[in-house]
Amino acid sequence: MGMFDTVSDETIKRGECTDIYFVRTEEILEKEQINPLVSMEVTAAALPDAWGIVCGLSDVLALLEGVPVTVDAMPEGTLFFPGEPVLRITGRYRDFCRYETAILGFLCHASGIASATAHIMCEAKGRPVYSFGSRRQHPSIAMMIERAAWIGGADGVSNTCAPPGMPVVGTMPHAMIMCFDKPEDAWRAFDRDAPAAVPRIMLCDTYCDEKTESLRAAECGATAVRLDTPRSRRGDMRSIIEEVRWELDSHGYSRVKIFLSGGVTREDVIAYRDCVDAFGIGGAIANAPVVDFAMDIVEIDKKPKAKRGKRSGIKQVYELVCEKHRTLPVGQVPPANAVPLLKPCIVDGRIVQKPDMQAARKRVIAWIRRATEAAGGNKEPAKKSGRNGSQKKPPAAPKA
């Protein structure tokens, strides 16, 4: 046992982090000398939203490397719909049955985070969104959370244990401001001492109302003000944001941007995206509903066989020219120009295609761009916060 209540990599790799009934099944089948060749598919009958994003495959392949199985899967970052198999394993059942718990855990959790992030990015209409949610989950999985959020399209992440290849962002907490006599001392110290590459985004709601602190922070050189109060204040958040914008503009700080964090939800992004320049989102990403995948036998000894409620036989999912999907039995001729989505990943225990985190992100970003354009692009209603009530072009969004 380690210092914390976590399971070691070695324990998971040995198949010792599993539901007990798989261990009992393995023991009984061994005593009965039964070990059929099976194909099992991972599907979700329903999703939290209309579509999801596949994520977590890298951990599945690390788990099954060296196990005598063949794995075909949708690449990470692939869009999928309810009922579509995202992964298929073929091998002798006793050789991998105890890994089902970990396989589903890897896919369910990471896919849930990536999917929620992608849906938020679609609603942000080009506004940057940053993952601030690793503190809402066990620290031992912080890397997984940030990786899944990055694949889902987030513009940056906050945890220092994020995988290489993504921006780690963040400026100051309320605690830092409270360590100084007054907020101005904290903001000026941050401006003096923080690395030059870190944007001067000042937290503006520690003691006074947001308008007052935002103006004082702007005087101290803030390039953006961060409002962290959507859930802690009972006022009209839109009115607060618009008041801050009005006062900044009125006092000659029209270039100072507004960054919103603090319990921000997808609904908040929709509500405030026309008057906020960027969002920091925690629980709505890190605590996203998991994708409720199941893993079921669809073929035994190369003959179609499935339990009630499941479709027997191994399948392929095709992306059509119109970007819709069609699931067909393997071997059936697909429509013209259809692209097969399940691809070989492991052959006889050997990894033949490793997941690429950046390529996965590019798939999601491309989908978000197409979905946003199909929904009418980045057009937004006129801002109400211009000095004369007229439409006002928002300043360029800040980097957290």
C-alpha positions as CSV (number, residue, x, y, z in Angstrom):
1,M,0.0,0.0,0.0
2,G,1.2,3.5,-0.8
3,M,0.9,6.7,1.3
4,F,-2.4,7.7,-0.4
5,D,-5.5,5.7,-1.1
6,T,-4.6,4.9,-4.7
7,V,-3.9,1.8,-6.8
8,S,-0.4,1.4,-8.3
9,D,0.2,1.0,-12.0
10,E,1.6,-2.5,-11.3
11,T,-1.5,-3.6,-9.6
12,I,-3.7,-2.4,-12.5
13,K,-1.3,-4.0,-15.1
14,R,-1.5,-7.3,-13.3
15,G,-5.3,-7.2,-13.5
16,E,-5.7,-7.0,-9.8
17,C,-7.9,-3.9,-9.8
18,T,-11.1,-5.6,-11.0
19,D,-14.5,-6.6,-10.0
20,I,-14.4,-9.8,-7.9
21,Y,-16.8,-11.6,-10.2
22,F,-14.2,-11.6,-13.0
23,V,-11.7,-13.3,-10.7
24,R,-14.3,-15.9,-9.8
25,T,-15.3,-16.4,-13.5
26,E,-11.7,-16.9,-14.4
27,E,-11.2,-19.5,-11.7
28,I,-14.4,-21.4,-12.6
29,L,-13.6,-21.4,-16.4
30,E,-10.1,-22.6,-15.7
31,K,-11.4,-25.5,-13.5
32,E,-13.9,-26.4,-16.2
33,Q,-11.2,-26.1,-18.9
34,I,-13.3,-23.6,-20.9
35,N,-11.6,-20.7,-22.7
36,P,-13.4,-19.7,-25.9
37,L,-12.2,-17.4,-28.5
38,V,-14.4,-14.3,-28.2
39,S,-14.9,-10.9,-29.6
40,M,-16.1,-8.2,-27.2
41,E,-17.2,-4.7,-28.2
42,V,-17.4,-1.5,-26.1
43,T,-20.6,0.5,-26.7
44,A,-22.7,3.1,-25.0
45,A,-26.4,2.7,-25.4
46,A,-27.0,6.4,-24.4
47,L,-24.8,9.5,-23.9
48,P,-25.0,12.6,-21.8
49,D,-25.3,14.6,-25.1
50,A,-26.1,13.8,-28.7
51,W,-22.5,12.7,-29.4
52,G,-19.3,11.9,-27.6
53,I,-15.5,12.0,-28.1
54,V,-13.5,8.8,-27.7
55,C,-10.7,9.2,-25.1
56,G,-8.7,6.9,-22.8
57,L,-7.4,4.6,-25.5
58,S,-3.8,5.2,-24.6
59,D,-4.3,3.7,-21.1
60,V,-6.2,0.7,-22.6
61,L,-3.4,-0.1,-24.9
62,A,-0.8,0.2,-22.2
63,L,-2.9,-2.2,-20.1
64,L,-3.3,-4.8,-22.9
65,E,0.2,-4.6,-24.4
66,G,1.7,-8.1,-24.1
67,V,-1.7,-9.7,-23.5
68,P,-2.5,-12.2,-26.4
69,V,-5.3,-10.2,-27.9
70,T,-6.1,-8.2,-30.9
71,V,-7.7,-4.7,-30.5
72,D,-9.4,-2.5,-33.0
73,A,-10.6,0.9,-31.9
74,M,-11.7,4.4,-33.0
75,P,-8.7,6.7,-32.6
76,E,-8.8,9.1,-29.7
77,G,-10.6,12.3,-30.6
78,T,-13.0,10.5,-32.8
79,L,-16.7,11.6,-32.7
80,F,-19.1,8.7,-31.9
81,F,-22.8,8.2,-31.4
82,P,-24.9,6.0,-29.1
83,G,-24.8,2.3,-30.0
84,E,-21.6,2.5,-32.0
85,P,-18.7,0.2,-31.0
86,V,-15.7,2.3,-30.2
87,L,-13.4,-0.6,-29.4
88,R,-13.3,-4.4,-30.0
89,I,-11.1,-7.0,-28.4
90,T,-10.6,-10.5,-29.8
91,G,-8.8,-13.2,-27.8
92,R,-9.3,-16.1,-25.5
93,Y,-11.7,-14.9,-22.8
94,R,-9.7,-16.1,-19.8
95,D,-6.7,-14.2,-21.1
96,F,-8.3,-10.8,-20.7
97,C,-11.6,-11.1,-18.8
98,R,-10.3,-9.6,-15.6
99,Y,-9.2,-6.4,-17.4
100,E,-12.8,-5.4,-18.3
101,T,-13.1,-3.2,-15.2
102,A,-10.0,-1.2,-15.9
103,I,-10.7,-0.9,-19.6
104,L,-14.1,0.5,-19.0
105,G,-12.9,2.8,-16.3
106,F,-10.2,4.2,-18.6
107,L,-12.7,4.8,-21.4
108,C,-15.7,6.0,-19.4
109,H,-14.0,8.6,-17.4
110,A,-11.6,10.1,-20.0
111,S,-14.3,10.1,-22.7
112,G,-16.7,11.9,-20.4
113,I,-14.3,14.7,-19.8
114,A,-13.2,15.0,-23.4
115,S,-16.9,15.0,-24.5
116,A,-18.0,17.6,-22.0
117,T,-15.1,19.8,-23.0
118,A,-15.8,19.5,-26.7
119,H,-19.5,20.5,-26.1
120,I,-18.4,23.5,-24.1
121,M,-16.0,24.6,-26.8
122,C,-18.8,24.4,-29.3
123,E,-20.8,26.7,-27.2
124,A,-18.0,29.1,-26.5
125,K,-18.1,30.4,-30.1
126,G,-14.4,31.0,-30.3
127,R,-13.9,32.3,-26.8
128,P,-10.9,30.6,-25.1
129,V,-11.8,28.0,-22.4
130,Y,-9.3,26.8,-19.9
131,S,-9.5,23.6,-17.7
132,F,-9.4,24.7,-14.0
133,G,-10.9,21.5,-12.6
134,S,-8.2,19.1,-11.5
135,R,-8.7,20.2,-7.9
136,R,-12.2,18.7,-8.1
137,Q,-10.8,15.2,-8.6
138,H,-8.3,13.0,-6.9
139,P,-4.8,14.3,-7.5
140,S,-3.5,11.0,-8.7
141,I,-5.6,11.3,-11.9
142,A,-4.8,15.0,-12.6
143,M,-2.7,14.1,-15.7
144,M,-5.6,12.1,-17.2
145,I,-8.1,14.9,-16.5
146,E,-5.9,17.6,-18.2
147,R,-5.0,15.3,-21.1
148,A,-8.7,14.5,-21.8
149,A,-9.6,18.2,-21.5
150,W,-6.9,19.1,-23.9
151,I,-8.0,16.5,-26.4
152,G,-11.6,17.8,-26.0
153,G,-10.4,21.2,-27.2
154,A,-9.6,23.2,-24.1
155,D,-7.1,26.1,-24.8
156,G,-5.0,25.4,-21.8
157,V,-5.0,23.6,-18.4
158,S,-4.0,24.6,-14.9
159,N,-2.3,21.5,-13.3
160,T,1.4,21.3,-13.2
161,C,1.3,17.6,-13.8
162,A,-0.3,18.0,-17.2
163,P,1.4,16.0,-20.0
164,P,4.0,17.9,-22.1
165,G,2.7,19.7,-25.1
166,M,0.0,21.9,-23.7
167,P,0.0,25.3,-22.1
168,V,-0.2,25.3,-18.3
169,V,-2.0,28.5,-17.3
170,G,-3.1,30.5,-14.3
171,T,-2.2,33.6,-12.4
172,M,-3.3,34.2,-8.8
173,P,-5.7,32.9,-6.1
174,H,-7.6,34.9,-3.5
175,A,-5.1,33.7,-0.9
176,M,-2.2,35.5,-2.5
177,I,-4.1,38.8,-2.5
178,M,-5.0,38.3,1.2
179,C,-1.3,37.8,2.1
180,F,-0.8,41.5,1.2
181,D,-2.2,44.6,3.1
182,K,-4.3,45.6,0.1
183,P,-5.1,44.2,-3.3
184,E,-3.0,46.9,-5.1
185,D,0.1,45.6,-3.3
186,A,-0.6,42.1,-4.5
187,W,-1.3,43.1,-8.1
188,R,1.8,45.3,-8.3
189,A,4.0,42.5,-6.8
190,F,2.6,40.1,-9.3
191,D,3.4,42.5,-12.1
192,R,6.9,42.9,-10.8
193,D,7.8,39.4,-10.0
194,A,5.8,37.0,-12.2
195,P,7.6,35.7,-15.4
196,A,7.3,38.1,-18.3
197,A,5.4,35.5,-20.4
198,V,2.6,35.2,-17.8
199,P,-0.3,37.6,-18.7
200,R,-1.2,40.2,-16.2
201,I,-4.7,38.9,-15.3
202,M,-5.7,40.3,-12.0
203,L,-8.3,38.6,-9.7
204,C,-10.8,41.3,-8.9
205,D,-13.4,40.3,-6.3
206,T,-11.6,39.6,-3.0
207,Y,-12.9,42.5,-0.8
208,C,-14.9,45.0,-2.8
209,D,-17.4,44.7,-5.6
210,E,-16.1,43.6,-9.0
211,K,-16.4,47.1,-10.6
212,T,-14.3,48.8,-8.0
213,E,-11.5,46.3,-7.9
214,S,-11.4,45.9,-11.7
215,L,-10.8,49.7,-12.0
216,R,-8.1,49.6,-9.4
217,A,-6.5,46.6,-11.0
218,A,-6.5,48.3,-14.4
219,E,-4.7,51.2,-12.8
220,C,-2.1,48.7,-11.7
221,G,-1.4,47.5,-15.2
222,A,-3.9,44.6,-15.6
223,T,-4.3,43.3,-19.1
224,A,-7.4,41.5,-18.0
225,V,-9.5,41.2,-14.9
226,R,-10.8,37.8,-13.6
227,L,-14.2,37.6,-12.0
228,D,-14.5,34.5,-9.9
229,T,-18.0,35.0,-8.5
230,P,-20.8,33.4,-10.6
231,R,-21.6,30.9,-7.9
232,S,-20.7,32.8,-4.7
233,R,-22.7,36.0,-5.5
234,R,-26.5,36.0,-5.7
235,G,-26.7,39.0,-7.9
236,D,-27.4,39.2,-11.6
237,M,-24.0,38.1,-13.0
238,R,-24.7,39.5,-16.5
239,S,-25.4,42.9,-14.9
240,I,-22.1,42.6,-12.9
241,I,-20.1,41.8,-16.0
242,E,-21.7,44.6,-18.1
243,E,-21.1,47.1,-15.3
244,V,-17.4,46.1,-15.1
245,R,-17.2,46.4,-18.9
246,W,-18.9,49.8,-18.9
247,E,-16.7,51.3,-16.2
248,L,-13.5,49.9,-17.7
249,D,-14.5,51.5,-21.1
250,S,-15.6,54.7,-19.5
251,H,-12.2,55.2,-17.7
252,G,-10.1,54.5,-20.7
253,Y,-9.4,50.8,-20.2
254,S,-11.3,49.4,-23.2
255,R,-8.3,47.1,-23.9
256,V,-8.6,45.4,-20.5
257,K,-10.4,42.1,-21.0
258,I,-12.8,40.1,-18.8
259,F,-12.1,36.6,-17.7
260,L,-14.8,34.6,-15.9
261,S,-14.3,31.7,-13.6
262,G,-15.8,30.2,-10.4
263,G,-18.3,27.4,-11.0
264,V,-18.8,28.3,-14.6
265,T,-21.1,25.8,-16.4
266,R,-22.0,25.2,-20.1
267,E,-25.1,27.2,-19.5
268,D,-23.0,30.1,-18.2
269,V,-20.8,30.0,-21.3
270,I,-23.9,30.3,-23.5
271,A,-25.3,33.1,-21.3
272,Y,-22.1,35.2,-21.1
273,R,-20.1,34.4,-24.2
274,D,-21.2,37.8,-25.8
275,C,-19.7,39.8,-23.0
276,V,-16.8,37.7,-21.6
277,D,-13.5,37.3,-23.3
278,A,-12.4,33.9,-21.8
279,F,-13.6,31.3,-19.3
280,G,-11.9,29.2,-16.7
281,I,-14.0,26.1,-16.1
282,G,-13.6,23.6,-13.3
283,G,-16.2,21.1,-12.2
284,A,-18.2,21.2,-15.5
285,I,-15.1,19.6,-17.1
286,A,-13.4,17.6,-14.3
287,N,-16.8,16.4,-12.9
288,A,-18.4,15.7,-16.3
289,P,-20.7,12.7,-16.4
290,V,-18.9,9.6,-17.4
291,V,-19.8,7.9,-20.7
292,D,-21.6,4.7,-19.6
293,F,-19.8,2.3,-21.8
294,A,-20.4,-1.5,-21.6
295,M,-18.3,-4.3,-22.9
296,D,-20.1,-7.3,-24.3
297,I,-19.4,-10.5,-26.2
298,V,-20.7,-10.3,-29.7
299,E,-19.0,-13.4,-31.2
300,I,-17.8,-16.8,-29.8
301,D,-15.5,-19.0,-31.8
302,K,-16.1,-16.7,-34.8
303,K,-19.9,-17.2,-34.7
304,P,-22.3,-14.3,-33.9
305,K,-23.6,-14.5,-30.4
306,A,-24.8,-11.8,-28.0
307,K,-26.9,-11.4,-24.9
308,R,-30.4,-10.0,-25.0
309,G,-30.4,-6.3,-26.0
310,K,-27.1,-6.5,-27.9
311,R,-26.5,-6.9,-31.6
312,S,-24.4,-10.0,-32.4
313,G,-21.5,-10.2,-34.7
314,I,-18.4,-7.9,-35.1
315,K,-19.0,-4.6,-36.7
316,Q,-17.4,-1.7,-38.4
317,V,-18.4,2.0,-38.1
318,Y,-18.1,4.1,-41.2
319,E,-18.0,7.9,-41.6
320,L,-20.0,8.8,-44.6
321,V,-19.3,11.7,-47.0
322,C,-22.1,13.7,-45.2
323,E,-20.2,13.1,-41.9
324,K,-23.0,10.9,-40.6
325,H,-22.1,7.4,-39.4
326,R,-23.3,3.9,-40.4
327,T,-22.6,0.7,-38.5
328,L,-22.4,-2.5,-40.5
329,P,-21.4,-6.1,-40.0
330,V,-17.7,-6.6,-40.8
331,G,-17.5,-8.0,-44.3
332,Q,-20.6,-6.1,-45.6
333,V,-19.7,-3.7,-48.4
334,P,-19.9,-0.1,-47.2
335,P,-21.3,2.8,-49.1
336,A,-19.0,4.5,-51.6
337,N,-16.2,6.7,-50.1
338,A,-17.1,5.6,-46.5
339,V,-14.2,5.7,-44.1
340,P,-13.8,2.9,-41.6
341,L,-13.4,4.3,-38.0
342,L,-12.2,1.2,-36.1
343,K,-8.6,0.7,-36.8
344,P,-6.0,-2.0,-35.7
345,C,-4.2,-0.9,-32.5
346,I,-2.9,-4.2,-31.0
347,V,-2.2,-7.4,-33.0
348,D,-1.4,-10.5,-30.9
349,G,-0.4,-8.4,-28.0
350,R,1.8,-6.0,-29.9
351,I,0.9,-2.4,-30.3
352,V,0.8,-1.4,-33.9
353,Q,-0.7,2.1,-33.6
354,K,-0.1,4.3,-30.6
355,P,-2.5,7.1,-29.8
356,D,-1.3,10.6,-30.7
357,M,-2.6,13.2,-28.2
358,Q,-2.1,16.2,-30.5
359,A,-3.6,14.4,-33.5
360,A,-6.6,13.5,-31.3
361,R,-7.0,17.2,-30.4
362,K,-6.8,18.2,-34.0
363,R,-9.7,15.9,-34.8
364,V,-11.8,17.4,-32.1
365,I,-10.9,21.0,-33.1
366,A,-11.8,20.3,-36.7
367,W,-15.2,18.9,-35.6
368,I,-15.8,21.9,-33.3
369,R,-15.0,24.3,-36.2
370,R,-17.4,22.5,-38.5
371,A,-20.2,22.3,-35.9
372,T,-19.8,26.0,-35.1
373,E,-19.9,27.0,-38.7
374,A,-23.0,24.9,-39.2
375,A,-24.7,26.6,-36.3
376,G,-24.1,30.0,-37.7
377,G,-20.4,30.7,-37.0
378,N,-19.2,33.1,-34.3
379,K,-22.0,35.6,-34.7
380,E,-23.2,37.0,-31.4
381,P,-25.9,39.4,-30.3
382,A,-24.9,43.1,-29.9
383,K,-23.2,43.8,-26.6
384,K,-25.2,45.9,-24.2
385,S,-22.2,47.2,-22.5
386,G,-20.9,49.7,-25.1
387,R,-20.7,53.3,-23.8
388,N,-23.6,54.3,-26.0
389,G,-25.4,51.0,-25.8
390,S,-24.3,50.2,-29.4
391,Q,-22.6,47.0,-30.6
392,K,-19.0,46.9,-29.6
393,K,-16.4,44.6,-31.0
394,P,-14.8,42.6,-28.1
395,P,-11.1,42.9,-27.6
396,A,-8.9,39.9,-28.4
397,A,-9.3,37.2,-25.8
398,P,-6.6,36.8,-23.2
399,K,-4.4,33.8,-22.5
400,A,-4.8,32.7,-18.9
